[in-house]
């Protein structure tokens, strides 16, 4: 006997009472069906069916037996084949799903690792919401503010093949290395010799891609290194139009940083590298987004094909940030969507869920397949962050906290891993988290940020951090489908942002 799969998603379409979309999590099926078929599928749910995102369910009149009217046998067979109906019990399907996720995650673990170099924990700005703020303002952490030496970088490069061996990569494989720079502020002018050394060493290893997350204030010191085959991508933060930004992202003496950053953004765009502007938003600077969009247009940045921008919610990651002033991602997405209706220029500011919408557009256009996330980010699959001391971390949000470092590279380039901690990070999947295992959105969500989950739950690393994802997914897929149905233009661009 067939029942509705526990991993069936219902996407109702605003303004359309006749049709809706069905999505299946682990088969990756996306299908438009009549409301009557969706109502019948919903009637076979073993548990309580989810509420719609828009409006209310208006089921078809019941059959004489008082049940939802079933579709034809041919339709039922299609629903079965696409995954929406299953003969498995809930327990059997969860066991099947767990095996599926474990195999998928194992494939991700066999990819080439991503390496991040932290030239220093120091920074020339004093942004109030920064999770590393204490390192620059509390004298007890002054010892962390040293710079990485070229000798330390050489030690780390010598350790890379040993790390790669843990991922099953053969010693004679041609390197395909991705190297990022993070801080602190990695692109301080004083860090130039180290950054140049790392780029040279990376290129000597083989095929390599380099990028940085920077505040952009001293990017001019790297002008000749900015090219697609060297430092090819940089993410820079601007937290509003000049007046608002200069209240929030300030130097130690309180001066603003907008003017210098803006000059460097134009310079980097002219150099032909990818420039991604990130705007960190809470309830105190939301009002400035329209003015920021107008400023971007006035600067002419949006006319460059190598430019992108995106807003992201500020998290309460230090004592200076009031949690009540923050948004979750769904709340911010709704605010930005409403703002676009009243200020069309705001469309230049990307939403964090644009990646979801773009993926759905590719599927509807038959130009792509679903991208599954057995875990949330590369912290769980193979990201290694090296700090100036040779300490190794899995997640940049936890750098500098020795309690959660996963390893250390010694003077002879031996890697001493805390394998229990490494396994904790790399074992977190949507199947190892009991809440995520039962969630119908899990392979599209990845389980949410582990750090935010632990912060909210009092330290439980294997809790979920949903961040309004059920609403976000359905709204994104519905919007993508309606745009597809209306024939709206679709700029299929790769994601230029790092999931911070």
N, C-alpha and C positions, 0 to 999 in steps of 0.2 A: 504493500500500500504506500502511495506517495504522500508526502507531507511537504510543506514549504520549507526550503532550506533556511537554516538559521542565519545565513549570510546573504539574504536577499534584501536589497535596498529599494525603497519606493521613492521616486522623485516626481512630485506633483508639479505641474506646469502652471504658473500664474496666468489666469485668464483663459485657461483651457479646461473646461469641465468634462470633456469627452475622452481625453487621452492622458497618459502619463508615461513615465519611463521606468523600466525595471533595470537594475544593475546588480550583477552578482559579483561578490568580492573575489573569490578564488578562481572562478572561470574567466573573469574579465569581460563577461557579456554585458552589453549595453543594448537595450531594446525598447522601442516604442510600442505600447500596447493600448488597447481600449481600456476605459475605466472599468468596464464590466469584467474583463479578464483580470485586471489588477485586483479588483474587489474579491474575486473568487480565489486568487492566489493568497490574498491577505486572510481570507476566511480559514485557510488551512494552516495558519501559523500555530505552532505548538504552544507558544506563550502569548503574552499580551502584545498585539501588533503596535508598531510605532504610530504616533500621531503625524498628520501631514504638516509640512512646513507652511503651506499657504492654505487658508480656509479650513474646511472640515471635510471629512469623508461623506460622500453622498452615495451610498451603495445602491445598486440596482434593486428593484423590487424583488423580494425573495420568491423562490419557486413555491409551488403548492406545498412542498414538504417543509417550507420554512427555511430553506438553505439558499446560499448564493448560487446563482445559475452557472453551471460549469460550461466551459467552452467546448469546442469539438474535440474529438479524440486526436486529430492531427495537431491541433494547437497544444493540447496537453503534452503530446510527444515532443514538440519543439521546446516547451517550457522545461521539460525534463532534460532534454539534451543540452540546453543552455545553462542548466544548473539550478534554476529557480525551484524545481521540485526534485525531491530526493527520496529514495527508499530507505536511507539510513536514519537511524534514531538520532536524537540530539547528541547522545554520548558517542555514538559511532562516528558521526560527522565531525565532532570536535577532535576525536582521535585521528581521523583522516587528515583534518586540517593541520593538526600539530605536526604530523609527519611531513606534510607538504611544506610548511614554514621552515622546519628544520633543514630540509634539503635545499630550499631556496636560500636560506641564510648561509648555509655551508658554501654555496656558490659565491655569495658576496664576500665571504671571508677569504676566498682564494683570488681575489682581485689584487692588483698592485696597491700597496698602502699609499696614503697621502701623508706627506710630511709638512709640518709647520715649524719654522724657525722663529724663535722669539729673541731678537737681538738684545732686548732689554725689557724690564718691567717698568722702566721710567717713561714718563710722558710729559710733554710741555703744556698740556691743557689740564684743566681742573673741572671736569664735567660732573655736576652734582649727582647724576644717576649712575655713574660708572661703578661696576662691580669690583673694580680694583682701586677705588678711590683711597682706601685706607693705606695702600702701599706708599702713596705719595704724601699723605697728610699725617700719618702716625709714625713717629720716630722709631717705634719698635720694629718697623719693617724696612728701615733704611738700608739694611744689609742686602735686600733684594735688588737694589737699583744699580747693579753692576752691568757691564756690557759683555756680550758674548765675544770671545776672541776668535780669530781665524783658526787657531790651534784647536779650540773646542769644536768648531764647525768641521774640521778635518776628522776629528774623533767621531763625530756623529755620522759623517758620510761613510767612514769605515765600518760603522755598526749596521748600516742599512741592509747589506746582504744577509746578515744574521736575522734581522727582523723579517725580511722577505721570505726567508726559509720557513719561518713559522706559518706563513700563509701558503706554503706549498709551491712557491715560485722557484723554478730550477735556477741553479747558480749561473748557468750559461744563457739564461733568457735575456733578450735585449731589453734594457730598462725602459719603462714608460712611466716616468716619475712626475708626480704633481707636487710642487713645492710652493707653499704659501709663507707669507711673512705676517706675523701677528705681534701684539705687544700687550701692555704699554703701547708706545707709538713706535712701530718698527722702522718707519722711514724718516726718522730724525736725521739731519745732515751728518751728525756725528757717527751714525751707523752705516754711512755709505761704504766704507772699506769692507765691512763685514758682509753687507748685502751683495756687493759686487763679487766678493770671494765666493759666496754661496752660489750665485748664479753661474759663475765660471765652473765651479766644481760640479754643479748639476748638469751643465751642458757636456762636461767631459764624460759623465756617466753614460750619456745617450740621450734619447728623446725625452725632453723635459718641458713642462709648462709652469710658468711662474706667475704668481699673483700676490696681492697684498690687501690687507684691511688697514686703512690709514686714516688719520684725520686730515691729511692733505696739506698741512701748513708748511711743510718743508719739502714738498714733492719736487720743487724746482732744482734741488740738489741732485736729483736723479734723472734729469731731463734726457741725457744721452743714453740712459739705460731703458728708457720707455720705448719699447718696440714689441711687436708681436712675438719675436723669437727670444726676447729677454723678459723684462717685466711687462707682461702683455695685458694685465687686467688689474684694476685697482678699485676698491670700494671705499668711498669717501662719505662722511656724514655731514649733512647740512640740516640743522634742526628748525628750519623756517626761513622766512625772508631775512634780510640783513639785520634789522633791528631785533627780531626775536632770537635769531641764532646767536647774536653777540651778547645776549643775556645768559645763554645756556652753555655755550661751548667757549670758555674763556681761558686766557692764560693765567698763570699764577698771580699776576698783578691785577687781574680783573679786566684786562683789555679783551676786546672781541677778536674773533679770528676770521670773520666772513671774507673780508676783502682779499686777504692773502690766499685763502682757499679758492675763491672764485678765479683768481688769476691762474692758479695751478690747474684747475679743472679745464679751462680753455687750452692751456698749454698741452695737457695730456691728451685732450681730444684731437688737437692738431697733430700730435705725434702718432695718432692712429691706433692707440690702445683702447681697450674697453674701459669706460668710466661708468661706474654704477653709483648713483647718489642715493644714499639711505637717509631717511628722515625718521628719527625716533620721536614718537608722538605720545602724549598723554593729554589729559583734559585741559592743561594749562597752555598748550601751544597748538591745539587743534584748529583754533580760529585763524591761524596764520597760513594754513595750507593753500588757500586760494591765492594769497599774495606770493607765496613761494612759487606756485605754478606760473604766475604771471612773470616773476623774476627769471625763471628758467627760460621762458619764451623771449623775454627781453634780452637775455644773454645770448640767445640763439643756440643754446646747447642741444635743444631737442631736434635741431635740424641735422645733427650728426648721426649717422647710422650706428656709430659705436658708443652711443649714449643710452643710458637707462636710468630710471629712478623708481623708488619704491618707499612706501611708508611702512613702519613697523611699530608695534606697541612697546613702550617702555615697561620693563618689569621692575618690581620693587626689590632690587637686589642689594640694597644697602639701607642703612638707618636714615638716610637723608630723603629717601623716596617714600612718599605717602601712598600706600597701596590703594587708597580710595581715589587717588587721582589717575589711576591707570585704567587702561582698557584691556579686555582680552582680544584675541585676533578677530573673532566674530563681531564684537561690538565696534571695533575700529573699521572693519570692512563695511558695516552698515552705515557708519558715519560718512565714510569716504564716498560710498555709492550715492547717498543722499546729496552730498556736497557737489558731486559731478552733475546732478540734475539742475542745481541752481547756478553752478559755476562750471560750464563745460570745459574751461581751460584746465581744470583739475584732472582731467583725463590723462594728462602727461605724467601724473604721479601713479605709479603702479600699486596695486593691492597685493598683499602677501599671497592671496589665493589665485592670482592670475595664472600661476603654474597649473593649478587644478583645471581652470577654465581652458587653458591652451591644450592640455592633454585631452580633455573631452572634445574640443573642436577637432583635433587631429583624428580622434576615433570616429566622430560623426562624418568626417570628410574622407574616411578610409585611408588616412595618411599615417596612421600610427596605431600602436597597441597600448593597452594599459601598462603603466609602470608600477610594479608592486613594491611595497616597502615592508619587508619582514621586520625591520627595525627602523627607528626614527631617523638616525643620521649616521655619518661615518664614524662617530665616536664608538659605535657598536660593531663596526666591521673592519676598521683598519686605519684610523687616524692616529698619528703619533706626533705629539707636540714636544719640541725640544726647547728647554729654557736655557738661560746663560750658564747654569750650573751643571748641565748634562742630565738634569732630571727629565723624565718622560711622563707625559700626561695623555689621557685619552680624549679629554674635552677641554676646550679653551676656557670655558666658564669656571673651571676648577684649578686653573694654573696658579702656582704659588702656594697651594695647600698641600703640604707634604703628606698629610694623612691620606690623600687620595691619588698620589702619584703612582703610576703603575710600573715604574722602573727607573733605572739610572744607568748611564753609560760611563764606565770608568776610564782611567788613563790609557788602558790598552785596548779601548773600544769594545770591551766585553759588555754585553747588555745584561744587567741584573734585574730581571722582572719579578715583581710581586704577582705571581701567577694567579693567586686567588682574586686580587683586585682586577687584573686583566680579564679574567674569566667573568667577573661580575659585570664589567662593561660589555664585553663581547658576547655575553650570554643573554642579554636583555633583548627579547623579541616579543612580538605580539602573541606568541604561543606560550612563552615562559611567564607572562603576566596574566594571572587568572581572570582579571577584569577584561583585558583586551581579547583574550581567547574567545570570549562569548560575544564580542562586539561585531556587528555586521559591517563596520567601516574599517576594520583593523588594517588590512593590507593597503589601504589608501592613506591611512593616517600614520602608521608606523608606531603607534603607542604614545606619541607625544614626548616632549623633552624630559629626560630622566632627572636632570638637575632640578627643574621646576616641580616635577612630581615629588621628589625627595623633600624639597623645601616645604611644599604644601602639606605633606603627610607626616612631617616630623622625622624624616630620614629614611623612609622606605623607598628604596631605589626601584623596586619592581611594582610600584603603583603606576596608574595611568595619569596622563595630563591631557585631558580631552580638548581644552581650549575652544569649546564650541564647535568641534569638528563636524558633528552630525549635521548641524545647520549649515556650516560652511560648504560641505561637500554637496548637499542637495541644491543649495542656492547656486553654486558654481556650475554644476552640471545642467541645471535648468536654464541658467543664463546662456551657457554655451550652446545648448540645443536650440533655444529660441533665436539666437544670433545666426546659427547655421541655417535654420529653417527660413529665416528672412533674407539669407544670402549676404549678410554683412561681411565686409572685408576682414580678413584674418591675417595678421602679421605673425607668422610662426617663427619666433625668435627664441634662441636658447636662453635659459635662465642665467642672468649675470650676477646673481646675488648669493651670498653665503648665508646659511640658516643660522643666525646667531642666537 
